[in-house]
Amino acid sequence: MENLTDLKAILHSKRANIYYLEKCRVMQKDGRVLYLTEARTENQYWNIPIANTTCLLLGTGTSITQAAIRMLASAGVLVGFCGGGGTPLLMANEVEWLTPQSEYRPTEYLQGWVSFWFDDQKRLEAAREMQNSRMAFLKNVWGKDRELTQAGFDLEHSMLESALTTFEHQTESARNTSELLQVEARLTKHLYKFAARATGYGDFIRERDGQDLANAFLNHGNYLAYGLAATTLWVLGIPHGFAVMHGKTRRGALVFDVADLIKDTLILPRAFICAKEGDTEQAFRQQCLQAFADHKALDFMFTTVKHIALCQFDEDPKREL
């Protein structure tokens, strides 16, 4: 049996795997975590490399044993119960996720976060910093990803260039979080329109309950991003309720804030590309996971959140509240 202390040898920021499972039983066997699928002639066991896994989504028709949960917790893997296709998350005790229990969590980043969080102006500056990082990541990835460029996601396209420039100016001039949220919403709406046009997808309206492939893939991919965000915050010891963008009344809002760092950049274009091609959910999910690895999404999320937590935000007298 593998030594439990070795299960966290791979840093969470370097882990590559997210699993979505359905119609199976997750169990511990011979010191490993496996999932069992039932076939007509025989049952098949498949190994889950938990030391290199960030989170586990359990969909319809799944069950899990106590022994498996114990090993997953020892490896620092977050577990969430969800509906079919990875959405929505149904139950957990840390807003959306069952988080590994440990008395020894880092406090440095939590202390840094709360040092500015109760000040409205400093919290706004933190939100602004997060949006600037998000934009820098998008420009960096879309500027060098050949597959996206070939699919029509060209940073030099006048429609896209105008939307990004407007977003940067309005982000800088936003006077409060509500205005910042409006700026973000307008950008995402422009990106949906641009993506639909670039891929030739046709008319598109973003609907969480939409039945078309693009909406379904956006929902699915966004929950993968939520898993990475929840992992980042758990490792750094920052509770999910300390949001800077999505409101102080939503207990899991910081997960949404952190997931937004990568959603538009990595999930949105692939949702439209795969929808246009008629890909399966599994094929779309594999593309997203590969993009997370290729562009070091977890590294970027960790770096950004740590920077904001330790940043000293000074009030700017030139800006009006």
N, C-alpha and C positions, 0 to 999 in steps of 0.2 A: 504493500500500500504506500502511495506517495506521501511523503512527509507534509503535514498540513502547513508548515511554515514555508514550504517551497511553492505553495499555490499562489502566493502574491509576489513571486519573483519578477513577473512581468509587470511593469508599471501600467496603470490603467490608461495613461495617455498613449501607450504604445500597443494596446490590445487591438486585435483585428476583427473579432467575431461578435455578431449580434445574431441571436437565434429566434425565429418564430416557428413554433411547433403546433400542430393540431392533430387530433385523432391519434393520440399516442399516450404512453405512460412513461413518466420520467422517474428513474430509480437509481439507486447506488448499487453497484455490483463489482466485487473484487477491487475496491478502492477507486473506482471510476464512476462518473455520472453518465448514464446511458439513457436513451429513449427507445421504447419498445413499440414497434408497429406490428399490427396483426394482419397477416396475409392469409389467403385461402388455404395454402398448404403448410405454411410454417410462419413462426414469429421471427422477426428480424430485429437485432439490436444494433444501435448506432451510437458511437462514442461522441460525447460533447467535451471538447478540450477546454475545461472550465478555467484553467490558468491563463488562457488567452482570450477570454470572453468578458464583455462588458455587461450585457444584460440578456435576459431570457424572457421572451414573450410567449405566454401559454394561451393558445387560442381554443376554439371549440373542441370538445371531446377529449380534453387532456386531464391527466391527474398526475400528482407528484407525491413522492414518499417523504417522510420526515428525514430519513437518512440522506436523501438527495439534497434536501433543503440545507441540512447541516453542512454538507460539503460545499455547496454553492456559497453559503455564507462565509465559510473558511477561505474561499477563493476571492471573496469580495464581489460576487456577481449579483446584480440587482434582478429581481423577479417581478413580473407583472402579469396579472390575468387580464385577458382582452377578448374581444369578440372576433369574428371571422375576419381574415385579411389584416389582422394586426390592430384593428380599431373597433370600438374605443377601449381604452383601459377601464376595467370594471372595478377592481378592488385591490387595495394595498393599505399599509398603515403609514407610509410617508407620502401622502397625497395620492400618488399613482403607483408607487413602487414598494415592494417588500425589500427593505434595505438590510444588509448584513448588520447584526447587532454587535457593537463594540463599545466599551467604556473609554477606549483610547482613540479619540478622534482629534485631528489638528484643531487648534484654536486660533492660530495666527490670522488666518484669512477671515474667519468669522469676526474677530475683534476689529480687523481693518474694515470690514464691510459695515458693521454697525457704527463705526466711528463717523461715517458720513450719512448713513441711511436716514437718520431722524432729522436731518437738515434738508428742507425741500430744495434749496438751491444746489446743494452739493449732490443730492440724489439726481437732480436734473443733469448736472455735469457728468455724472457717472453714466446716465442713460445716453447722453450725447456721445460720450467716449465709446460706448458699446456700438452705437450706430455707425460711427466713423470706422471702427474696426471691421464691422460687417461689410461696409462699402469697399474698404481696402482689400478684403479677402475676395470679394466678388470680382473686382478688377484684376486681381492677380491671377485667379483661377481661370476666368473666362478669357484672359489675355493669352494664356499659354496652353489651354486644353484644346488640342487639335480636333477632337471629336465634336466638341461643342461649336467650334468655329466652322467646321464642315457642315454642321446642322443649321447654320444660320445665325448663331449667337456671336455676332461680331460687335466688339466694343466700339468700333468706328461708325457703326450704323447711326444715321442722324437721329432716328427716333429714340434709340437707346441712349446715345450720348447726351441728348437733351434731358431725358428723364433722370439720368444719374447726376448731371450737373445741377439740375433743379433740386434734387434731393439733398445734395451737399450744402447748397446755399440755405435751403429752408431748415435743415437740421441745425446749422450754425445759428440761425436767427430765432429758432423756436424759444418762446418765453416760458413755457411750462410743459409738463408731460403730456397733457391733452393735445397740444399743438404738435408735439413730437410724434404721437401716435397717429395723428391725421396725416403727417408727412409720410410716415412709414406706410400707411394704408394706401396712399396715392401712388407711391413707388411700386408696391406689390401689384396694384391694379394695372399699372403701365407694363410691368414685367409679364403679367398674364397675357395682356394684349399682344405684346411683342413676341412672346413665345408661341402663341397660337398662330400668328402671322408667319414667323420664321419657319415653323415646321409644317405649315399648310394644314393645320388641324381644323380650321374653320371657326365658326362662332363659338365663343366660350364664356360661360358665366360661372364664377366660383360659388359653388354650393356644397356645404359640408355633407349633405345627404344626396348629392348628385349621383346619378347612376352611370354617367359616361365614364370612360376609362381615365381621362385626365383628372377628373375630380377624385376618383377612387385611388389613383396612384399618388396624388398629392396627399390625401389623408394617410395612406399607408407610409409613404416616405417621411411625412412629418412626425409620425410616431417613432420611427427609427431615430430621427434627430432628437426627439424628446428623451429617448433612452440614453443617448450620448450625453445630453445636458444633465439628466438626473445623475448619471455616473460621475460627471465632473463635479457637481455640487456635493455629492456624498463624499467623494474622496477629499475635497477641500474643506469639508465640515461646515458648509454654509446652508442653513435651512432654506427650503423652497419658498417660504413666505416673504423673504426680503427682496421683493421685486423692485426694479427701478423703472419699468415701462408699463407693465400690464395691470397695475393697480394694487393697492394695499389690502383689498378685501378678498383676493383670490389666493388661497393657501399655496397653490402650486405655481404661481405666476412667474417666479424666477426661472423655472424650468422652461417656460415659453420664451422668456427673454434670451436665455442662453442658446436655445435651439434656433432662434432667429438669426444667430450669427452665421449659420450655414444653410438654412432652409432654401432661401432664394438662390443661393449660389450653386448648390449641389443637387437639391431635390427638384426644384421647379423645372429646370430645363429637361431633365431626364423623364419627368412625368409626361411632358408633352411629346418628347421624342418617342418614348416607348408606347404611348397611347396611339400616336400616328401609325406606328409600325404594327399595332395590334398585339403587343407582347403580353405574356402572362404576368401575373403578380410575382411569381418566383423569379422570372427573368428581370423584371424591374427592380426587385429587391436586391438581386445580385449586382446589378449595375450601381445601385446606390452604395452598397457596402464596398464595392471596388473603388468608387469615387472617394469614400471616406478614407480609405487606405492610401490611395494615390496622392490625395491632397492634404493628408495628415490633419483631418478634421478635428480629432480629439486633441492633438497637440495644440492646435490653434485655439480651441475652446479653453483648455487649461491655461494657456499663456494669457489670453485676454481676461479671464476671470481673475487670475492671480494679480495681473497688472492693476485692474480696477480696484481690487480689494486693498492693495497696498499703496494706491495713488493718493496723494494729498490734494484734495480738491479745495481750492480757495475761491471765495466768493468774488465774482467779477462785477465791479460797480458799473461797468459800461453796459451790462445787460439789465433790462428791466423785467421784473417778475410780472 
